[in-house]
Amino acid sequence: MEYLIVAAAALAVSGLTMYSGFGLGTLLMPVFALFFPVEVAVASTAVVHGANNIFKISLLGRQADWGIVIRFGIPAILAAFAGAAALGLVAHFNEMARYSIGTHTAVITPLKLVMGILMLVFALFELLPGLKNLKFDRRYLFAGGILSGFFGGFSGHQGALRSAFLAKVGIDTKAFVGTNAVIGFMVDMARIATYAAVFLAAGTASSVIGKEQAPLIVTGILAAFAGVMLGKRFLGKITMKTVQTITGVLLLGIALALGAGLV
């Protein structure tokens, strides 16, 4: 049963988030947490996320707008290093509130609350008619890259802010998906390298994924690949307005979950 649940979730989430450019890690981690300890679920999700990014680039990287990749991606990478390093500095911040829903304990922290508010603002830009048609001038790409990359390194939520910016710069659907995939991969590599360096320096680096978890992770990877292929098949039929709506709905959902301490 666990293989069916993970496969179905990875397939659906991967296909959906191909258009939004974010959400796979956030939405898949709770599914893995049903079967693994939380720290193993996080690591397992990271493996699926990384493999899925590489697969998307192999299929869609040629569609990327490389001008945007450079102007947005390079500052995002630099900021991701800074955000990942800054994470250790604020790890001691006290939680604001804690409550339980069944067996799940929700924790509200200053970081989650700020991120939730920020994502909520961006969600309104994608969903409200008066704001939906606004475009960001490309001169703001540098600032968008800094903001997205920093929070990507800091909290792992770089995809949501990146997509919110890229959906407003006037590119078509295929360029949006390809550009998102390339920049996401670049930022992921930067933050993973930083985390690894920090763990090695602290002497805490160790593998939390054992042989018993491998079959379920492989199931998630293959199902996520299938979701990308399914999404690619319908890519030409999806308009940027549809992408904006998907992005806005996912932003709103994650914003509320973050602000409430659920993720």
VOVO-298661 format. One line per 3 residues: their letters; for each residue x, z, y of N, C-alpha, C. Coordinates in nm, 3 decimals. Each point is the difference from the previous one (the first is absolute). Last residue first. Layout:
! VOVO-298661
a = X Z Y X Z Y X Z Y; ... $
//
This chain:
! VOVO-298661
vlg = 0.386 0.811 2.314 0.112 -0.079 -0.052 0.127 0.039 0.074; -0.405 0.228 0.097 -0.029 -0.039 -0.139 0.112 -0.082 -0.062; -0.087 0.204 0.464 0.097 0.059 -0.091 -0.017 -0.037 -0.145 $
agl = -0.235 -0.142 0.420 -0.064 0.107 -0.075 0.094 0.066 -0.101; 0.141 -0.370 0.265 -0.039 0.105 0.094 -0.064 0.119 -0.069; 0.112 -0.382 -0.259 0.118 0.067 0.050 -0.037 0.117 0.090 $
ala = -0.348 -0.274 -0.157 0.058 0.077 -0.111 0.125 0.076 0.043; -0.208 -0.290 0.311 -0.085 0.117 -0.025 0.056 0.086 -0.113; 0.224 -0.404 0.094 0.008 0.089 0.116 -0.081 0.127 -0.023 $
igl = -0.026 -0.349 -0.316 0.124 0.076 -0.014 0.017 0.097 0.115; -0.377 -0.285 0.015 -0.007 0.088 -0.115 0.124 0.086 -0.016; -0.010 -0.328 0.341 -0.096 0.107 0.028 -0.005 0.099 -0.115 $
llv = 0.261 -0.388 -0.054 0.059 0.088 0.099 -0.091 0.121 0.026; -0.168 -0.341 -0.273 0.101 0.080 -0.069 0.069 0.097 0.094; -0.309 -0.297 0.190 -0.070 0.091 -0.091 0.100 0.089 -0.074 $
gti = 0.173 -0.341 0.284 -0.067 0.106 0.075 -0.068 0.102 -0.090; 0.200 -0.387 -0.193 0.101 0.088 0.057 -0.065 0.119 0.071; -0.282 -0.338 -0.156 0.056 0.075 -0.113 0.102 0.101 0.050 $
tqv = -0.171 -0.291 0.322 -0.103 0.094 -0.045 0.050 0.084 -0.116; 0.279 -0.343 0.163 -0.011 0.107 0.098 -0.103 0.104 -0.044; 0.045 -0.388 -0.261 0.118 0.085 -0.015 -0.007 0.118 0.096 $
tkm = -0.328 -0.328 0.043 -0.022 0.078 -0.122 0.116 0.097 -0.023; 0.044 -0.299 0.349 -0.104 0.098 0.035 -0.031 0.088 -0.121; 0.296 -0.364 -0.049 0.063 0.116 0.063 -0.103 0.103 0.042 $
tik = -0.125 -0.307 -0.419 0.032 -0.020 0.141 0.068 0.125 0.056; -0.047 -0.234 -0.516 -0.012 0.122 0.079 0.043 -0.027 0.143; 0.027 -0.310 -0.371 -0.140 0.016 0.038 -0.023 0.122 0.089 $
glf = 0.427 -0.125 -0.198 -0.040 -0.106 0.091 -0.143 0.012 0.049; 0.180 0.304 -0.330 0.060 0.020 0.132 -0.046 -0.105 0.100; -0.094 0.089 -0.489 -0.106 -0.009 0.100 0.053 0.008 0.143 $
rkg = 0.295 0.018 -0.378 -0.092 -0.110 -0.034 -0.107 -0.018 0.108; 0.306 0.366 0.013 0.060 -0.126 0.047 -0.094 -0.118 -0.025; -0.118 0.429 -0.167 -0.014 -0.007 0.145 0.054 -0.131 0.055 $
lmv = 0.057 0.083 -0.456 -0.142 -0.018 0.029 -0.024 -0.013 0.150; 0.432 0.102 -0.144 -0.033 -0.137 -0.039 -0.146 -0.031 0.031; 0.146 0.442 0.066 0.062 -0.090 0.098 -0.037 -0.145 -0.030 $
gaf = -0.135 0.324 -0.310 -0.078 0.011 0.123 0.054 -0.090 0.110; 0.237 0.036 -0.404 -0.122 -0.079 -0.021 -0.089 0.004 0.125; 0.382 0.270 -0.002 0.039 -0.141 0.007 -0.124 -0.090 -0.014 $
aal = -0.063 0.456 -0.067 0.020 -0.029 0.141 0.042 -0.144 0.021; -0.037 0.154 -0.439 -0.133 -0.013 0.059 0.010 -0.030 0.149; 0.399 0.086 -0.231 -0.057 -0.126 -0.045 -0.139 -0.023 0.059 $
igt = 0.214 0.413 0.091 0.074 -0.111 0.061 -0.064 -0.133 -0.037; -0.172 0.396 -0.199 -0.033 -0.009 0.142 0.069 -0.118 0.067; 0.110 0.092 -0.447 -0.139 -0.045 0.008 -0.043 -0.017 0.146 $
vil = 0.415 0.193 -0.081 0.005 -0.145 -0.026 -0.141 -0.059 0.006; 0.029 0.462 0.031 0.055 -0.062 0.121 0.007 -0.151 -0.016; -0.129 0.258 -0.371 -0.106 0.000 0.099 0.046 -0.065 0.131 $
paq = 0.316 0.053 -0.354 -0.106 -0.096 -0.034 -0.112 -0.007 0.104; 0.365 0.323 0.064 0.034 -0.142 0.017 -0.113 -0.096 -0.038; 0.033 0.501 -0.040 -0.075 -0.057 0.112 0.016 -0.152 0.010 $
ekg = 0.232 0.265 -0.330 -0.143 0.011 -0.026 -0.085 -0.058 0.112; 0.479 0.034 0.020 -0.044 -0.110 -0.085 -0.151 0.003 -0.024; 0.156 0.233 0.451 0.052 -0.001 -0.136 -0.056 -0.116 -0.080 $
ivs = 0.094 0.170 0.539 -0.080 -0.088 -0.085 0.065 -0.006 -0.137; 0.182 0.223 0.377 -0.121 0.075 -0.033 -0.091 -0.083 -0.090; 0.558 0.039 0.142 -0.111 -0.086 -0.040 -0.120 0.085 -0.038 $
sat = 0.378 0.139 0.372 -0.024 0.000 -0.145 -0.118 -0.088 -0.031; 0.317 0.235 0.432 -0.045 -0.127 -0.056 -0.014 0.012 -0.152; 0.156 0.330 0.337 -0.130 0.018 -0.067 -0.051 -0.128 -0.063 $
gaa = 0.398 0.124 0.298 0.021 0.029 -0.142 -0.128 0.019 -0.077; 0.095 -0.125 0.475 -0.050 0.134 -0.028 0.020 0.041 -0.146; 0.124 -0.432 0.152 0.078 0.095 0.080 -0.042 0.144 -0.029 $
lfv = -0.243 -0.348 -0.200 0.134 0.009 -0.059 0.085 0.102 0.074; -0.428 -0.096 0.170 -0.010 0.074 -0.125 0.137 0.017 -0.066; -0.029 -0.265 0.393 -0.030 0.141 0.031 -0.003 0.084 -0.127 $
aay = 0.050 -0.465 -0.044 0.121 0.058 0.057 -0.020 0.149 0.030; -0.371 -0.249 -0.150 0.098 0.016 -0.108 0.127 0.067 0.051; -0.336 -0.115 0.314 -0.042 0.113 -0.084 0.103 0.027 -0.110 $
tai = 0.073 -0.378 0.266 0.021 0.123 0.076 -0.039 0.122 -0.082; -0.083 -0.428 -0.179 0.145 0.025 0.005 0.030 0.130 0.073; -0.443 -0.146 -0.005 0.038 0.046 -0.134 0.149 0.032 -0.004 $
ram = -0.178 -0.189 0.394 -0.037 0.141 -0.015 0.037 0.054 -0.138; 0.090 -0.459 0.100 0.071 0.087 0.095 -0.034 0.146 -0.025; -0.227 -0.334 -0.247 0.139 0.012 -0.044 0.078 0.095 0.090 $
dvm = -0.444 -0.102 0.122 0.005 0.082 -0.121 0.143 0.020 -0.048; -0.078 -0.293 0.360 -0.012 0.140 0.041 0.005 0.092 -0.121; 0.006 -0.465 -0.079 0.119 0.039 0.075 -0.004 0.149 0.036 $
fgi = -0.381 -0.194 -0.205 0.111 0.013 -0.094 0.126 0.048 0.071; -0.374 -0.098 0.266 -0.024 0.119 -0.082 0.112 0.024 -0.099; 0.004 -0.395 0.257 0.036 0.117 0.081 -0.020 0.129 -0.080 $
van = -0.130 -0.402 -0.211 0.144 0.001 0.025 0.042 0.125 0.077; -0.464 -0.073 -0.080 0.071 0.027 -0.124 0.150 0.011 0.023; -0.281 -0.124 0.362 -0.021 0.139 -0.037 0.080 0.037 -0.124 $
tgv = -0.012 -0.450 0.131 0.081 0.080 0.093 -0.008 0.148 -0.034; -0.276 -0.295 -0.245 0.141 -0.021 -0.031 0.091 0.084 0.087; -0.467 0.008 0.087 0.029 0.060 -0.131 0.148 -0.013 -0.034 $
fak = -0.150 -0.206 0.399 -0.019 0.145 0.008 0.041 0.067 -0.131; -0.013 -0.469 0.022 0.118 0.052 0.070 -0.007 0.152 0.010; -0.372 -0.219 -0.183 0.115 -0.012 -0.091 0.126 0.056 0.065 $
tdi = -0.400 -0.011 0.264 -0.008 0.093 -0.112 0.123 -0.005 -0.090; 0.076 -0.142 0.509 -0.106 -0.027 -0.096 0.012 0.093 -0.121; 0.146 0.141 0.514 0.048 -0.082 -0.112 -0.114 -0.021 -0.099 $
gvk = 0.022 0.273 0.439 -0.041 -0.139 0.001 0.059 -0.087 -0.110; 0.028 0.495 0.109 0.098 -0.084 0.069 -0.029 -0.149 -0.013; -0.222 0.417 -0.193 -0.036 -0.027 0.140 0.094 -0.098 0.070 $
alf = 0.038 0.186 -0.453 -0.133 -0.062 0.003 -0.039 -0.043 0.140; 0.403 0.243 -0.084 0.011 -0.140 -0.040 -0.134 -0.072 0.002; 0.024 0.473 0.100 0.069 -0.082 0.100 -0.005 -0.147 -0.038 $
asr = -0.178 0.306 -0.306 -0.080 0.007 0.123 0.063 -0.085 0.111; 0.232 0.059 -0.408 -0.111 -0.095 -0.012 -0.085 -0.002 0.126; 0.351 0.316 -0.022 0.053 -0.136 0.003 -0.113 -0.103 -0.004 $
lag = -0.106 0.455 -0.055 0.030 -0.032 0.140 0.056 -0.142 0.013; -0.090 0.152 -0.437 -0.123 0.001 0.079 0.025 -0.039 0.145; 0.365 0.053 -0.312 -0.078 -0.121 -0.019 -0.124 -0.007 0.087 $
qhg = 0.310 0.385 -0.030 0.039 -0.107 0.091 -0.090 -0.123 -0.011; 0.027 0.483 -0.197 -0.122 -0.073 0.037 0.030 -0.117 0.094; 0.302 0.361 -0.185 -0.033 -0.101 -0.100 -0.120 -0.085 0.034 $
sfg = 0.242 0.363 0.256 -0.112 0.043 -0.085 -0.038 -0.101 -0.107; 0.393 -0.042 0.294 -0.038 0.139 0.020 -0.106 0.047 -0.098; 0.167 -0.455 0.032 0.103 0.089 -0.052 -0.042 0.144 0.001 $
gff = -0.300 -0.305 0.183 0.023 -0.038 -0.139 0.104 0.088 -0.064; -0.089 0.039 0.458 -0.097 0.073 -0.080 0.009 -0.040 -0.147; 0.288 -0.225 0.294 0.027 0.144 0.008 -0.097 0.079 -0.087 $
gsl = -0.059 -0.472 0.042 0.115 0.038 -0.081 0.026 0.149 0.000; -0.347 -0.179 0.278 -0.031 -0.015 -0.141 0.114 0.048 -0.088; 0.069 -0.003 0.468 -0.106 0.095 -0.035 -0.029 -0.003 -0.150 $
igg = 0.307 -0.316 0.175 0.054 0.136 0.012 -0.102 0.102 -0.048; -0.139 -0.449 0.027 0.094 0.021 -0.110 0.058 0.141 0.001; -0.277 -0.134 0.358 -0.077 0.016 -0.123 0.089 0.025 -0.120 $
afl = 0.200 -0.098 0.412 -0.059 0.134 0.004 -0.081 0.026 -0.127; 0.178 -0.431 0.047 0.109 0.097 -0.014 -0.055 0.143 -0.004; -0.299 -0.360 0.086 0.040 0.009 -0.140 0.111 0.103 -0.021 $
yrr = -0.226 -0.157 0.417 -0.019 0.136 -0.048 0.043 0.016 -0.146; 0.000 -0.418 0.237 0.105 0.084 0.059 -0.014 0.145 -0.042; -0.313 -0.347 -0.117 0.115 0.015 -0.090 0.113 0.081 0.062 $
dfk = -0.527 0.078 0.114 0.104 -0.095 0.035 0.123 0.026 -0.087; -0.501 0.117 -0.155 0.122 0.061 0.053 0.100 -0.111 0.033; -0.564 -0.015 -0.008 0.126 -0.042 -0.060 0.115 0.076 0.063 $
lnk = -0.581 0.050 -0.076 0.120 0.017 0.081 0.123 -0.046 -0.078; -0.464 0.025 -0.160 0.056 -0.130 0.038 0.122 0.011 0.091; -0.251 0.386 -0.163 0.045 -0.076 -0.116 0.070 -0.130 0.038 $
lgp = -0.229 0.340 0.286 0.146 0.010 -0.015 0.056 -0.094 -0.106; -0.474 0.041 0.108 0.066 -0.013 0.130 0.151 0.002 -0.008; -0.278 0.069 -0.395 -0.006 -0.138 0.053 0.074 -0.018 0.132 $
lle = 0.142 0.362 -0.378 -0.093 -0.007 0.112 0.001 -0.139 0.061; 0.296 0.105 -0.369 -0.141 0.005 -0.039 -0.098 -0.015 0.115; 0.498 0.019 0.014 -0.033 -0.103 -0.099 -0.150 -0.010 -0.026 $
fla = 0.191 0.323 0.299 0.039 -0.131 0.053 -0.036 -0.112 -0.098; -0.061 0.451 -0.128 -0.101 -0.038 0.099 0.030 -0.138 0.059; 0.314 0.196 -0.292 -0.118 -0.045 -0.073 -0.109 -0.045 0.095 $
fvl = 0.391 0.200 0.173 0.023 -0.138 -0.042 -0.119 -0.056 -0.076; -0.018 0.453 0.125 0.000 -0.084 0.121 0.019 -0.146 -0.038; 0.039 0.314 -0.344 -0.140 -0.012 0.044 -0.011 -0.088 0.123 $
mli = 0.427 0.116 -0.163 -0.064 -0.103 -0.082 -0.146 -0.021 0.040; 0.235 0.346 0.215 0.060 -0.129 0.035 -0.066 -0.113 -0.079; -0.122 0.442 -0.103 -0.053 -0.038 0.131 0.052 -0.138 0.040 $
gmv = 0.173 0.187 -0.395 -0.141 -0.032 -0.015 -0.062 -0.047 0.130; 0.444 0.158 0.001 -0.009 -0.130 -0.064 -0.145 -0.044 -0.015; 0.078 0.431 0.164 0.044 -0.100 0.097 -0.012 -0.140 -0.058 $
lkl = -0.093 0.358 -0.289 -0.102 -0.008 0.104 0.037 -0.106 0.104; 0.306 0.103 -0.348 -0.117 -0.071 -0.051 -0.105 -0.019 0.108; 0.378 0.256 0.113 0.036 -0.140 -0.023 -0.120 -0.080 -0.048 $
pti = -0.045 0.474 0.055 0.009 -0.072 0.129 0.030 -0.148 -0.018; -0.251 0.224 -0.408 0.126 0.028 0.070 0.000 -0.073 0.134; -0.347 0.167 -0.436 0.009 -0.068 0.129 0.128 0.044 0.069 $
vat = -0.192 -0.020 -0.535 0.085 0.068 0.097 0.008 -0.083 0.127; -0.305 0.076 -0.497 0.029 -0.082 0.118 0.078 0.082 0.101; -0.094 0.015 -0.560 0.026 0.079 0.120 0.039 -0.093 0.114 $
htg = -0.296 -0.043 -0.493 0.095 -0.058 0.096 0.013 0.089 0.122; -0.306 0.059 -0.378 0.135 0.039 -0.039 0.105 -0.052 0.098; -0.469 0.041 0.197 0.015 0.001 -0.144 0.138 0.053 -0.036 $
isy = 0.025 -0.042 0.448 -0.116 -0.077 -0.043 0.012 -0.016 -0.151; 0.231 0.344 0.414 -0.009 -0.060 -0.134 -0.130 -0.076 -0.016; 0.367 0.146 0.431 -0.128 0.029 -0.065 -0.005 -0.076 -0.132 $
ram = 0.321 0.134 0.480 0.002 -0.032 -0.143 -0.138 0.034 -0.056; 0.307 -0.078 0.507 -0.115 0.049 -0.076 0.013 -0.043 -0.145; 0.354 -0.058 0.315 -0.101 0.047 0.094 -0.120 0.061 -0.072 $
enf = 0.553 -0.026 -0.141 -0.130 -0.066 -0.015 -0.101 0.064 0.095; 0.530 -0.004 0.116 -0.103 0.071 -0.074 -0.127 -0.082 -0.010; 0.521 -0.175 0.034 -0.119 0.021 0.082 -0.109 0.064 -0.085 $
hav = 0.446 -0.151 -0.149 -0.033 0.143 0.008 -0.125 0.027 0.084; 0.205 -0.435 -0.064 -0.059 0.043 -0.128 -0.044 0.146 0.005; 0.228 -0.294 0.334 -0.133 0.056 0.027 -0.068 0.050 -0.129 $
lgl = 0.442 -0.198 0.006 0.001 0.090 0.115 -0.134 0.069 0.023; 0.081 -0.340 -0.337 0.057 0.129 -0.037 -0.004 0.102 0.112; -0.140 -0.448 0.076 -0.094 0.069 -0.088 0.050 0.138 -0.038 $
aaa = 0.247 -0.332 0.254 -0.073 0.101 0.076 -0.095 0.080 -0.088; 0.245 -0.369 -0.177 0.091 0.110 0.030 -0.072 0.114 0.071; -0.239 -0.393 -0.088 0.031 0.066 -0.127 0.093 0.119 0.022 $
gaf = -0.105 -0.269 0.374 -0.116 0.075 -0.046 0.026 0.075 -0.128; 0.334 -0.290 0.172 -0.017 0.117 0.086 -0.116 0.087 -0.046; 0.072 -0.408 -0.223 0.112 0.091 -0.026 -0.017 0.129 0.080 $
aal = -0.303 -0.339 0.089 -0.029 0.062 -0.129 0.112 0.096 -0.040; 0.041 -0.270 0.389 -0.084 0.117 0.023 -0.034 0.071 -0.130; 0.244 -0.400 -0.024 0.080 0.101 0.070 -0.080 0.128 0.022 $
iap = -0.230 -0.366 -0.185 0.100 0.052 -0.093 0.082 0.111 0.065; -0.306 -0.232 0.271 -0.070 0.085 -0.097 0.097 0.062 -0.099; 0.154 -0.320 0.318 -0.021 0.134 0.059 -0.073 0.094 -0.095 $
igf = 0.058 -0.435 -0.169 0.129 0.065 0.024 -0.017 0.135 0.070; -0.391 -0.276 -0.085 0.059 0.062 -0.117 0.130 0.073 0.025; -0.248 -0.256 0.338 -0.072 0.120 -0.040 0.076 0.076 -0.110 $
riv = 0.176 -0.406 0.171 -0.031 0.078 0.120 -0.073 0.130 -0.032; 0.114 -0.309 -0.356 0.120 0.046 0.069 -0.034 0.094 0.114; -0.355 -0.199 -0.238 0.077 0.083 -0.093 0.122 0.059 0.070 $
igw = -0.261 -0.316 0.228 -0.059 0.133 0.002 0.077 0.094 -0.092; 0.134 -0.442 0.003 0.020 0.051 0.135 -0.054 0.142 0.012; -0.070 -0.249 -0.394 0.130 0.067 0.006 0.036 0.048 0.139 $
daq = -0.452 -0.076 -0.292 0.044 -0.042 0.134 0.131 0.073 0.026; -0.203 -0.121 -0.505 0.028 0.097 0.105 0.039 -0.068 0.131; -0.095 -0.191 -0.449 -0.104 -0.010 0.102 0.028 0.090 0.120 $
rgl = 0.271 -0.011 -0.402 0.020 -0.124 0.075 -0.104 -0.019 0.112; -0.022 0.369 -0.314 0.104 0.015 0.101 0.021 -0.123 0.084; -0.305 0.092 -0.391 -0.050 -0.024 0.135 0.106 0.007 0.109 $
lsi = 0.067 0.062 -0.493 -0.113 -0.093 0.010 -0.030 -0.043 0.143; 0.344 0.316 -0.105 0.032 -0.118 -0.080 -0.110 -0.105 0.010; -0.063 0.421 0.205 0.097 -0.081 0.074 0.033 -0.127 -0.077 $
kfi = -0.280 0.317 -0.207 -0.068 -0.066 0.111 0.094 -0.089 0.079; 0.182 0.267 -0.345 -0.082 -0.109 -0.055 -0.072 -0.076 0.111; 0.246 0.384 0.115 0.090 -0.107 -0.041 -0.078 -0.119 -0.052 $
nna = -0.244 0.387 0.104 0.053 -0.063 0.121 0.091 -0.117 -0.034; -0.163 0.267 -0.351 -0.107 -0.085 0.055 0.048 -0.071 0.126; 0.283 0.318 -0.204 -0.010 -0.119 -0.083 -0.104 -0.096 0.056 $
ghv = 0.040 0.418 0.212 0.119 -0.082 0.020 -0.005 -0.129 -0.078; -0.350 0.314 -0.060 -0.002 -0.054 0.136 0.118 -0.093 0.023; -0.023 0.243 -0.404 -0.100 -0.107 0.002 0.000 -0.069 0.136 $
vat = 0.276 0.375 -0.038 0.049 -0.106 -0.087 -0.096 -0.119 0.001; -0.128 0.390 0.228 0.108 -0.068 0.072 0.055 -0.116 -0.083; -0.318 0.288 -0.195 -0.062 -0.088 0.099 0.105 -0.080 0.075 $
sav = 0.148 0.330 -0.293 -0.058 -0.111 -0.076 -0.063 -0.102 0.094; 0.165 0.403 0.182 0.109 -0.086 -0.044 -0.053 -0.123 -0.074; -0.313 0.326 0.129 0.059 -0.061 0.119 0.110 -0.098 -0.039 $
ave = -0.195 0.257 -0.341 -0.096 -0.099 0.049 0.056 -0.073 0.123; 0.238 0.363 -0.176 0.015 -0.116 -0.087 -0.093 -0.112 0.045; -0.032 0.409 0.221 0.129 -0.060 0.032 0.028 -0.123 -0.086 $
vpf = -0.402 0.252 -0.079 0.000 -0.069 0.129 0.132 -0.069 0.029; -0.145 0.055 -0.511 0.022 0.095 0.109 0.019 -0.077 0.132; -0.283 -0.268 -0.350 0.136 0.050 0.014 0.002 0.116 0.099 $
fla = -0.408 -0.233 -0.108 0.066 0.007 -0.130 0.140 0.059 0.005; -0.293 -0.070 0.383 -0.096 0.044 -0.101 0.069 0.027 -0.134; 0.226 -0.190 0.377 -0.003 0.147 0.001 -0.104 0.056 -0.097 $
fvp = 0.044 -0.471 0.081 0.109 0.049 -0.085 -0.003 0.153 -0.010; -0.307 -0.185 0.294 -0.034 -0.041 -0.136 0.107 0.046 -0.098; 0.061 0.065 0.469 -0.095 0.095 -0.059 -0.041 -0.035 -0.143 $
mll = 0.297 -0.304 0.233 0.060 0.129 -0.035 -0.100 0.100 -0.057; -0.117 -0.440 0.183 0.035 0.006 -0.141 0.055 0.136 -0.041; -0.124 -0.111 0.457 -0.118 -0.001 -0.084 0.032 0.014 -0.149 $
tgl = 0.346 -0.014 0.339 -0.093 0.107 0.036 -0.116 0.009 -0.098; 0.320 -0.354 -0.042 0.058 0.130 -0.034 -0.099 0.113 0.024; -0.136 -0.436 0.127 0.020 0.009 -0.145 0.053 0.137 -0.040 $
gfg = -0.088 -0.156 0.464 -0.099 0.080 -0.072 0.025 0.014 -0.149; 0.115 -0.418 0.380 0.032 0.141 -0.021 -0.105 0.064 -0.089; -0.021 -0.460 0.151 0.143 0.023 0.016 0.041 0.145 -0.019 $
sym = -0.436 -0.273 -0.029 0.020 0.098 0.107 0.148 0.024 0.027; -0.133 -0.296 -0.347 -0.051 -0.051 0.127 0.025 0.097 0.115; 0.119 0.120 -0.438 0.078 -0.120 0.030 -0.042 -0.056 0.135 $
tlg = -0.224 0.365 -0.213 0.101 0.031 0.101 0.096 -0.115 0.025; -0.350 -0.043 -0.329 -0.057 0.032 0.131 0.107 0.019 0.106; 0.131 -0.075 -0.451 -0.069 -0.118 0.054 -0.055 0.024 0.139 $
sva = 0.197 0.363 -0.226 0.101 -0.100 0.033 -0.064 -0.124 0.059; -0.284 0.341 -0.162 0.068 0.042 0.122 0.104 -0.103 0.043; -0.235 -0.070 -0.409 -0.090 -0.005 0.115 0.072 0.031 0.130 $
laa = 0.248 0.031 -0.405 -0.049 -0.136 0.019 -0.084 -0.011 0.127; 0.145 0.427 -0.141 0.111 -0.079 0.053 -0.043 -0.143 0.029; -0.315 0.290 -0.206 0.029 0.043 0.137 0.110 -0.086 0.062 $
aav = -0.110 -0.074 -0.454 -0.111 -0.040 0.087 0.027 0.036 0.146; 0.313 0.141 -0.325 -0.001 -0.146 0.012 -0.109 -0.047 0.095; 0.023 0.461 -0.107 0.113 -0.040 0.084 -0.001 -0.151 0.022 $
ily = -0.326 0.171 -0.294 -0.023 0.050 0.135 0.111 -0.046 0.095; 0.040 -0.098 -0.460 -0.108 -0.078 0.059 -0.023 0.042 0.145; 0.306 0.245 -0.257 0.053 -0.134 0.027 -0.105 -0.087 0.068 $
em = -0.121 0.434 -0.148 0.084 0.005 0.120 0.058 -0.135 0.035; -0.259 0.053 -0.399 -0.082 0.000 0.120 0.086 0.000 0.127 $
//
